[in-house]
Amino acid sequence: MSDTPPDRLSLDPRSPHYDEALISRGVGVRFKGQERTNVVEYCLSEGWIRIVAGKAVDRKGQPLTLTLKGPVEVWFEDTDNQA
């Protein structure tokens, strides 16, 4: 496997950008210089992350999300442990 994370990745299994193998490696996300642990989806080329908006859910029971724009850095956490 490559040590470079994909341009876009989602935790939602219904998304076309979902990849269980990559998620199982552990993906770290830094947004505007701060490490975030509540990221649901990200896009490096467009510079945004999607996070869960508290406990609110839509009418289908899915959590509501907010899209935040800014500089995004992504890395695999399993490669940090090997170094």
C-alpha positions as CSV (number, residue, x, y, z in Angstrom):
1,M,0.0,0.0,0.0
2,S,1.0,3.6,-0.6
3,D,2.1,5.8,2.3
4,T,0.2,8.7,0.7
5,P,-3.4,9.2,1.8
6,P,-6.0,9.6,-0.9
7,D,-7.2,13.1,-2.0
8,R,-10.7,12.3,-0.6
9,L,-11.9,9.9,2.0
10,S,-15.2,9.3,3.9
11,L,-16.2,7.3,7.0
12,D,-19.7,6.8,5.6
13,P,-20.1,3.4,4.0
14,R,-22.8,4.8,1.6
15,S,-20.3,7.2,0.1
16,P,-18.3,6.4,-3.1
17,H,-15.2,7.7,-1.3
18,Y,-15.4,5.1,1.5
19,D,-12.5,2.7,1.7
20,E,-12.4,0.3,4.7
21,A,-8.8,-0.8,4.1
22,L,-7.5,2.8,4.3
23,I,-9.6,3.7,7.3
24,S,-8.4,0.6,9.2
25,R,-4.8,2.0,8.8
26,G,-5.8,5.0,10.8
27,V,-5.9,8.4,9.2
28,G,-4.9,11.6,11.1
29,V,-6.3,15.0,10.1
30,R,-5.0,18.4,10.9
31,F,-7.2,21.4,10.0
32,K,-5.9,24.9,10.3
33,G,-3.0,23.7,12.4
34,Q,-5.2,21.8,14.9
35,E,-5.5,18.0,15.0
36,R,-9.2,16.9,14.6
37,T,-10.7,13.6,15.7
38,N,-14.3,14.2,14.7
39,V,-13.8,14.4,10.9
40,V,-16.3,12.4,8.9
41,E,-15.0,13.2,5.4
42,Y,-12.2,15.3,3.9
43,C,-10.9,16.6,0.6
44,L,-7.3,17.8,0.2
45,S,-7.5,19.3,-3.3
46,E,-10.7,21.4,-2.4
47,G,-9.5,22.2,1.1
48,W,-12.4,21.2,3.3
49,I,-13.5,18.8,6.0
50,R,-16.9,17.6,7.1
51,I,-17.5,17.2,10.9
52,V,-20.5,15.9,12.9
53,A,-22.7,18.8,14.3
54,G,-23.3,17.6,17.8
55,K,-26.1,15.1,18.5
56,A,-28.5,16.5,15.8
57,V,-29.8,14.0,13.3
58,D,-31.8,14.3,10.1
59,R,-35.2,12.7,9.4
60,K,-33.5,9.4,8.3
61,G,-31.4,9.2,11.6
62,Q,-28.1,10.2,10.0
63,P,-26.0,12.8,11.9
64,L,-26.0,16.3,10.6
65,T,-22.6,17.6,9.4
66,L,-20.9,20.9,8.9
67,T,-18.4,21.6,6.1
68,L,-15.4,23.7,7.1
69,K,-13.0,25.2,4.6
70,G,-9.3,25.8,5.1
71,P,-5.9,24.1,4.9
72,V,-6.1,20.4,5.5
73,E,-3.2,18.0,6.2
74,V,-3.6,14.2,6.3
75,W,-1.4,11.3,7.2
76,F,-1.6,7.6,8.0
77,E,-1.1,6.9,11.7
78,D,0.4,3.4,11.2
79,T,3.4,4.8,9.3
80,D,4.2,7.1,12.3
81,N,4.5,4.1,14.6
82,Q,7.0,2.4,12.3
83,A,9.5,5.3,12.1
